[in-house]
Amino acid sequence: MIELRCYLAKTGRDVFGGKDTHSMKRKASISHDEATGRELRDNPGFAAEYLRAALEEDDEPSVLLIALRRIAQARGGIVK
């Protein structure tokens, strides 16, 4: 068993899938804000739910303004 582990470590072979782990590229991670911005831009249903949730924050009116700003930024900002 030890020999198999050494072989697998040297060759980069995955025990379960037989994939070459040395040549696999990792997907770059993105920030939460960037992921939310992409979703707000690309998914109108998500943007509507985002606004709906902001409207439910009765005790903090600034939440709605922040949500509106984020949606506007995600969709290209406001043209002057």
C-alpha positions as a Markdown table, in Angstrom:
| # | Residue | x | y | z |
|---|---|---|---|---|
| 1 | Met | 0.0 | 0.0 | 0.0 |
| 2 | Ile | 2.9 | 2.4 | 0.8 |
| 3 | Glu | 4.4 | 1.7 | -2.6 |
| 4 | Leu | 1.1 | 2.6 | -4.3 |
| 5 | Arg | 0.8 | 5.9 | -2.4 |
| 6 | Cys | 4.4 | 6.8 | -3.3 |
| 7 | Tyr | 3.7 | 6.0 | -7.0 |
| 8 | Leu | 0.5 | 8.0 | -7.0 |
| 9 | Ala | 2.3 | 10.9 | -5.3 |
| 10 | Lys | 5.1 | 10.8 | -7.9 |
| 11 | Thr | 2.9 | 10.5 | -10.9 |
| 12 | Gly | 0.1 | 12.8 | -9.8 |
| 13 | Arg | -2.5 | 10.1 | -10.4 |
| 14 | Asp | -5.8 | 10.3 | -8.4 |
| 15 | Val | -6.7 | 7.1 | -6.6 |
| 16 | Phe | -10.4 | 7.4 | -7.3 |
| 17 | Gly | -10.8 | 9.0 | -10.7 |
| 18 | Gly | -7.4 | 8.2 | -12.3 |
| 19 | Lys | -7.1 | 11.9 | -13.2 |
| 20 | Asp | -3.8 | 13.6 | -13.6 |
| 21 | Thr | -3.9 | 16.0 | -10.7 |
| 22 | His | -0.7 | 17.8 | -11.7 |
| 23 | Ser | -2.2 | 19.1 | -14.9 |
| 24 | Met | -5.5 | 20.1 | -13.5 |
| 25 | Lys | -5.9 | 23.8 | -13.1 |
| 26 | Arg | -7.7 | 25.3 | -10.1 |
| 27 | Lys | -10.6 | 27.7 | -10.8 |
| 28 | Ala | -9.8 | 31.1 | -9.5 |
| 29 | Ser | -11.9 | 32.2 | -6.6 |
| 30 | Ile | -13.8 | 35.5 | -6.6 |
| 31 | Ser | -15.0 | 37.7 | -3.7 |
| 32 | His | -18.5 | 37.5 | -2.4 |
| 33 | Asp | -19.2 | 41.0 | -3.6 |
| 34 | Glu | -18.1 | 40.2 | -7.1 |
| 35 | Ala | -20.2 | 37.0 | -7.2 |
| 36 | Thr | -23.2 | 38.9 | -5.9 |
| 37 | Gly | -22.7 | 41.6 | -8.6 |
| 38 | Arg | -22.5 | 39.0 | -11.3 |
| 39 | Glu | -25.7 | 37.4 | -10.1 |
| 40 | Leu | -27.5 | 40.8 | -9.8 |
| 41 | Arg | -26.4 | 41.6 | -13.4 |
| 42 | Asp | -27.2 | 38.3 | -15.0 |
| 43 | Asn | -30.3 | 37.1 | -13.1 |
| 44 | Pro | -33.3 | 39.6 | -12.9 |
| 45 | Gly | -35.1 | 37.2 | -10.6 |
| 46 | Phe | -32.3 | 37.3 | -8.1 |
| 47 | Ala | -32.2 | 41.1 | -8.4 |
| 48 | Ala | -35.9 | 41.3 | -7.6 |
| 49 | Glu | -35.6 | 39.0 | -4.6 |
| 50 | Tyr | -32.6 | 41.1 | -3.4 |
| 51 | Leu | -34.7 | 44.3 | -3.5 |
| 52 | Arg | -37.6 | 42.5 | -1.9 |
| 53 | Ala | -35.4 | 41.4 | 1.0 |
| 54 | Ala | -34.1 | 45.0 | 1.3 |
| 55 | Leu | -37.6 | 46.3 | 1.5 |
| 56 | Glu | -38.4 | 44.0 | 4.4 |
| 57 | Glu | -35.7 | 45.7 | 6.5 |
| 58 | Asp | -38.1 | 48.2 | 8.0 |
| 59 | Asp | -35.8 | 49.2 | 10.9 |
| 60 | Glu | -32.9 | 50.1 | 8.6 |
| 61 | Pro | -33.9 | 52.2 | 5.6 |
| 62 | Ser | -30.3 | 52.5 | 4.4 |
| 63 | Val | -30.4 | 48.8 | 3.4 |
| 64 | Leu | -32.7 | 49.6 | 0.5 |
| 65 | Leu | -30.4 | 52.4 | -0.7 |
| 66 | Ile | -27.4 | 50.1 | -0.6 |
| 67 | Ala | -29.3 | 47.4 | -2.5 |
| 68 | Leu | -30.3 | 49.9 | -5.2 |
| 69 | Arg | -26.7 | 51.1 | -5.5 |
| 70 | Arg | -25.4 | 47.6 | -5.8 |
| 71 | Ile | -27.9 | 46.7 | -8.5 |
| 72 | Ala | -27.2 | 49.9 | -10.4 |
| 73 | Gln | -23.4 | 49.2 | -10.2 |
| 74 | Ala | -23.9 | 45.6 | -11.4 |
| 75 | Arg | -25.8 | 46.8 | -14.4 |
| 76 | Gly | -23.3 | 49.4 | -15.5 |
| 77 | Gly | -24.0 | 52.3 | -13.2 |
| 78 | Ile | -25.9 | 55.5 | -13.8 |
| 79 | Val | -25.1 | 57.5 | -16.9 |
| 80 | Lys | -24.8 | 61.2 | -16.3 |
